[in-house]
């Protein structure tokens, strides 16, 4: 079954599970294998380093990044950071929002 995880502090999308914070999002990625990760950059955290870009970096380091990542961020700089991180590890995209492992 292709399960989708959303990590976003405000959006509600049609995903199997939604996590609202940096810590709960990482825990969900570590707990289960997901087909798709929908991720926002700004997670409403007080600490600057607790954002979607940092989740992507940790997921890359730990080898837990799903094969499909959909960026749902509205922060242009944050979105570019996530895009660069995904491209640096071999993900590819045709539309700049949906990334697939190459």
trRosetta pair geometry for C-beta under 8 A, 3 or more apart (Angstrom, degrees):
i j d omega theta_ij theta_ji phi_ij phi_ji
2 35 3.8 -37 -153 16 78 169
2 36 6.9 45 171 -7 100 100
3 16 4.5 -59 -156 27 85 160
3 17 7.4 25 173 4 111 101
3 32 7.1 -42 89 141 151 129
3 33 8.0 111 49 99 117 57
3 34 5.3 -96 92 -131 93 69
3 35 5.7 131 46 10 48 93
3 36 7.6 -155 102 35 40 75
4 13 8.0 -88 134 110 133 113
4 14 7.8 50 74 110 146 60
4 15 4.1 -116 111 -139 106 85
4 16 5.2 134 53 5 65 89
4 17 7.7 -180 95 32 54 66
4 34 6.8 84 -125 -169 20 109
4 35 6.6 -50 -70 65 59 92
4 36 4.4 -15 -113 71 83 109
4 37 7.8 173 -158 -82 62 22
4 38 6.4 33 178 -11 106 106
5 15 6.2 100 -131 172 9 132
5 16 6.9 -44 -72 60 52 92
5 17 5.3 -16 -116 69 74 99
5 18 7.8 157 -165 -90 55 30
5 19 7.0 4 -176 5 100 106
5 25 7.7 126 155 -148 119 77
5 28 5.7 158 -145 133 137 130
5 29 7.0 175 103 -77 166 71
5 32 7.9 151 -64 79 131 113
5 34 4.6 -62 -4 -116 114 157
5 36 7.1 179 28 94 64 59
5 37 5.3 -17 69 -113 99 66
5 38 7.0 -168 94 28 47 72
5 66 7.5 164 31 -28 110 144
6 11 6.9 -116 179 94 133 103
6 12 8.0 112 108 -139 163 31
6 13 5.2 156 -91 47 148 109
6 15 4.1 165 -22 25 105 159
6 17 7.1 -170 30 95 72 50
6 18 4.5 -16 70 -111 109 76
6 19 7.1 173 91 28 57 62
6 38 4.4 -18 -107 70 74 112
6 39 7.8 -179 -154 -75 47 39
6 72 7.6 2 -143 13 97 153
7 18 7.9 162 -84 -160 29 54
7 19 5.0 -16 -109 70 74 99
7 20 7.9 -172 -156 -79 56 10
7 25 3.6 60 -125 -127 127 131
7 28 7.5 -175 -78 54 102 132
7 37 7.0 -3 5 -170 106 96
7 38 7.3 171 25 87 60 59
7 39 5.0 6 58 -117 102 76
7 40 6.6 -136 105 28 67 78
7 43 7.2 -31 155 -104 93 121
7 52 6.5 149 103 -109 114 93
7 55 6.3 -142 116 156 163 175
8 11 4.2 -23 131 42 150 99
8 13 7.6 76 28 -1 146 108
8 18 7.1 -56 47 -155 86 98
8 20 7.2 -38 89 -118 40 52
8 38 7.1 -36 -28 119 119 96
8 39 7.2 175 -60 -151 83 30
8 40 3.9 95 -113 -10 84 127
8 43 7.4 -137 -139 -112 27 75
8 72 6.1 -38 -84 82 137 132
9 20 5.1 77 -120 -168 55 80
9 21 7.1 64 -95 -78 93 49
9 40 6.7 -110 12 77 73 148
9 42 7.2 -75 25 119 125 69
9 43 4.8 132 -39 -163 115 51
9 44 3.9 162 -173 3 168 120
10 40 7.7 100 35 -89 81 173
10 44 7.4 118 -39 -42 92 129
11 40 6.6 157 13 -59 121 132
11 72 6.1 -92 33 142 169 141
12 18 6.8 -28 -123 -96 64 162
13 18 7.6 146 44 -92 73 113
13 38 5.9 -61 61 109 155 167
13 72 7.1 -119 -43 -103 145 159
15 18 5.9 118 70 -67 117 78
15 36 7.9 -129 -127 93 104 108
15 38 6.0 -128 -77 24 140 129
17 28 6.2 -174 120 -151 139 140
19 24 4.3 -166 -160 116 112 100
19 25 4.2 166 102 -81 134 63
19 27 7.7 170 -130 55 150 88
19 28 5.0 -146 -43 -7 144 143
20 24 6.5 27 47 59 62 137
20 25 7.9 -149 52 -49 18 96
20 43 7.4 134 162 -167 50 93
20 44 7.7 -25 168 46 91 128
21 24 4.7 80 57 19 92 100
21 25 6.4 -153 88 -10 43 91
21 43 6.1 108 -138 161 38 124
21 44 7.8 -80 -103 69 71 96
21 45 6.7 103 -149 -79 82 101
21 50 7.7 -12 -178 161 80 125
22 25 5.9 -66 -150 36 20 112
22 26 6.5 15 159 -14 62 108
22 43 5.5 139 -52 88 78 160
22 45 5.5 12 -15 -66 120 149
22 47 8.0 -67 14 66 157 110
22 50 3.8 -99 -30 -172 162 98
22 51 7.0 -35 -88 -41 115 16
22 54 6.9 4 -140 82 123 119
22 55 6.3 -150 -142 -65 74 103
23 26 6.0 -57 -148 37 29 107
23 27 6.3 29 155 -20 64 108
23 50 7.7 -23 -34 -148 74 126
24 27 5.5 -52 -146 36 34 115
24 28 6.4 38 154 -22 65 103
25 28 5.8 -55 -152 33 30 110
25 29 6.6 28 152 -16 64 104
25 39 7.8 94 -166 -120 142 96
25 43 7.5 -101 -9 -122 143 146
25 55 5.6 -32 113 -121 129 145
26 29 5.6 -54 -150 37 35 111
26 30 6.2 30 154 -16 68 108
26 55 6.0 -142 -72 -128 85 91
26 58 6.1 -14 -121 100 121 147
26 59 7.7 -144 -123 -63 77 85
27 30 5.8 -59 -147 40 31 109
27 31 6.0 33 155 -27 66 112
28 31 5.6 -54 -140 33 30 114
28 32 6.6 -34 -179 34 63 101
28 34 7.9 42 141 -47 95 131
29 32 7.7 -98 -143 57 16 64
29 34 7.0 -68 -119 6 64 123
29 37 7.2 20 -100 -102 109 132
29 55 7.4 144 -13 -176 151 103
29 59 5.6 -76 171 -103 155 110
29 64 4.9 108 154 132 100 126
29 65 7.8 -2 -161 -89 130 40
29 66 8.0 -117 -133 -30 95 90
30 62 7.2 -38 -98 142 91 155
30 64 6.1 -38 -91 -130 51 169
33 64 7.9 -130 -107 -152 64 78
33 66 7.4 127 -178 -101 64 85
34 37 5.8 95 100 -63 140 78
34 66 4.4 -64 90 -79 88 133
35 66 6.0 76 138 -165 12 126
35 67 6.8 -36 -160 45 54 98
35 68 6.2 13 149 32 69 113
36 66 5.7 -174 -96 128 11 151
36 68 4.3 -32 -104 86 80 111
36 69 7.3 164 -158 -89 62 27
36 70 6.3 19 -176 -4 110 107
37 59 7.7 -5 -59 -144 173 171
37 65 7.1 -85 9 -158 147 65
37 66 4.7 157 -18 28 96 122
37 68 7.3 166 24 94 62 60
37 69 5.0 -14 66 -115 98 75
37 70 7.2 -176 91 29 47 68
38 69 8.0 156 -87 -165 28 52
38 70 4.6 -21 -106 72 74 106
38 72 5.3 39 176 -22 96 125
39 52 4.5 139 162 -153 106 122
39 55 6.5 -157 -144 81 136 133
39 56 6.9 142 118 -61 168 98
39 69 6.5 -21 13 -166 116 98
39 70 7.4 146 18 78 66 54
39 71 6.2 -36 69 -113 82 54
39 72 6.6 163 73 24 27 87
39 73 7.3 -10 115 -42 68 96
39 82 6.9 -179 97 -140 122 148
40 43 6.4 136 90 -79 106 69
40 52 5.2 -165 94 -53 41 142
40 72 5.3 -50 -76 80 73 93
40 73 5.1 126 -152 -86 53 69
40 74 7.9 -12 -143 6 98 73
41 51 5.4 14 174 171 64 114
41 52 4.3 -103 -107 41 33 118
41 53 5.9 27 -136 -29 91 89
41 71 7.9 25 -43 -160 90 101
41 73 3.9 49 -6 -121 98 138
41 75 4.7 -102 68 52 135 123
41 78 2.8 99 180 151 164 137
41 79 6.2 -103 -35 -55 134 54
41 81 7.3 99 -125 55 127 111
41 82 6.3 -127 -85 -31 98 124
42 51 6.2 -28 -99 -135 34 109
42 52 7.4 -39 -5 -1 24 104
42 73 7.1 114 8 -139 76 97
42 75 5.3 110 -24 -29 110 140
42 78 6.3 -137 -38 -39 77 172
43 50 6.3 -91 63 130 127 84
43 51 5.6 -179 6 -124 99 50
43 52 6.3 143 -45 -42 104 76
45 48 8.0 -166 98 -63 101 11
45 50 3.7 -91 130 89 168 117
45 51 6.7 -137 36 -68 121 61
46 50 7.9 29 54 43 48 127
47 50 4.5 72 77 0 103 110
48 51 7.5 -29 170 -24 44 115
49 54 5.5 99 172 -81 69 153
50 54 6.3 -88 -119 59 25 147
51 54 5.3 99 54 11 64 101
51 55 7.3 -115 109 -5 38 90
51 78 6.5 -105 161 -137 138 124
52 55 5.3 -49 -148 32 39 115
52 56 6.5 43 153 -21 67 99
52 71 8.0 121 142 -134 146 83
52 73 6.4 -147 52 -72 154 120
52 78 6.7 80 54 171 107 118
52 82 6.1 -16 119 -82 107 130
53 56 5.7 -51 -154 32 33 113
53 57 6.6 33 149 -19 64 104
53 78 6.0 -129 -37 -157 115 78
53 81 4.4 -7 -115 115 138 125
53 82 5.3 -120 -96 -68 74 75
53 85 6.6 149 -154 -17 79 146
54 57 5.5 -49 -147 35 37 114
54 58 6.4 36 155 -16 67 103
55 58 5.9 -56 -148 39 31 108
55 59 6.1 31 154 -19 66 110
56 59 5.7 -58 -145 39 28 112
56 60 6.3 32 154 -22 64 105
56 65 7.0 50 -151 -108 64 124
56 69 7.4 67 -115 -149 108 155
56 82 5.5 142 -23 -133 160 82
56 85 4.9 105 124 107 131 148
56 86 6.9 -72 -165 -58 136 81
57 60 5.7 -53 -150 33 30 112
57 61 6.4 28 154 -17 64 107
57 85 6.1 -95 -73 -140 73 142
58 61 5.6 -55 -148 38 33 112
58 62 6.1 12 160 -3 68 113
59 62 6.1 -64 -138 49 27 99
59 64 4.9 -101 -148 75 76 83
59 65 4.1 104 138 -72 112 81
60 63 7.7 28 180 -69 27 35
60 65 5.6 15 -76 -29 55 136
60 85 6.7 -134 -32 172 148 105
60 89 5.5 -155 -137 -51 121 161
65 69 6.8 -29 -177 -60 103 125
65 89 7.6 88 53 97 157 151
66 69 6.4 142 70 -67 91 73
67 100 6.4 17 156 -155 80 69
67 101 4.4 -80 -144 11 74 119
68 98 6.9 -18 -166 -166 95 89
68 99 7.1 151 -156 82 46 54
68 100 5.6 -11 -102 -101 73 74
68 101 7.7 -90 -58 -3 44 81
69 82 7.9 -146 144 169 133 112
69 86 6.0 -141 62 -108 142 135
69 91 6.7 -22 31 -142 116 157
69 98 7.7 157 84 -155 47 42
69 99 4.6 -12 61 61 93 106
70 97 6.1 24 -159 150 71 84
70 98 5.2 -11 -105 -102 81 70
70 99 7.6 -172 -77 22 34 71
71 79 5.6 109 159 -139 139 88
71 82 5.4 143 -109 103 127 142
71 83 6.9 -46 -36 -64 162 79
71 96 7.8 -66 51 143 129 61
71 97 5.1 -126 56 -147 87 60
71 98 7.9 -136 18 -62 74 30
71 99 7.3 55 -21 -8 98 108
72 97 7.7 70 -77 -162 43 109
73 78 5.2 -132 -174 100 150 111
73 79 4.4 -169 82 -75 123 88
73 82 6.7 146 0 11 144 144
74 79 7.8 29 -101 -46 1 124
75 78 3.7 41 96 24 119 119
75 79 6.2 166 83 -20 61 84
76 79 5.7 -55 -144 35 28 113
76 80 6.5 28 157 -19 63 104
77 80 5.8 -53 -151 34 32 111
77 81 6.6 34 151 -20 63 103
78 81 5.6 -52 -151 32 34 113
78 82 6.6 32 153 -15 66 103
79 82 5.8 -55 -151 37 33 109
79 83 6.3 37 150 -22 66 107
80 83 5.4 -52 -145 36 33 116
80 84 6.3 34 156 -20 66 104
81 84 5.9 -53 -148 35 30 110
81 85 6.5 30 154 -19 63 106
82 85 5.7 -55 -150 35 32 112
82 86 6.4 29 155 -17 66 107
83 86 6.0 -61 -151 38 28 108
83 87 6.2 24 156 -16 66 110
83 93 7.4 -78 -139 22 95 150
83 96 6.5 -15 -111 -157 136 75
83 99 7.6 177 -126 -67 61 133
84 87 5.8 -57 -143 40 30 110
84 88 6.2 35 157 -28 64 108
85 88 5.8 -56 -150 29 27 115
85 89 7.2 1 160 1 60 106
86 89 6.6 -76 -157 45 30 93
86 91 3.9 -52 170 55 93 140
86 93 7.5 56 111 -30 135 118
86 99 4.5 -16 167 -173 151 166
87 90 7.9 107 -172 -20 31 9
87 91 6.2 -85 -77 66 34 81
87 92 7.6 77 -115 -93 72 43
87 93 7.8 -76 -77 10 91 103
87 99 7.9 -110 -59 -132 62 130
90 101 6.4 36 109 -156 101 67
90 102 4.6 -120 169 38 87 111
91 99 4.1 37 160 171 129 114
91 100 6.3 151 -156 71 81 25
91 101 5.7 -50 -100 -91 73 43
91 102 6.4 -178 -118 -20 18 88
92 99 6.8 149 67 -152 24 71
92 100 5.9 -33 60 63 78 79
92 102 4.8 85 -15 -77 112 103
93 96 5.7 126 128 -72 136 23
93 97 7.1 150 -162 40 135 31
93 98 5.9 150 -134 81 96 52
93 99 4.6 -51 -66 -93 107 68
93 100 7.3 140 -83 13 57 71
94 98 7.4 -11 43 69 78 100
95 98 5.7 41 51 27 110 92
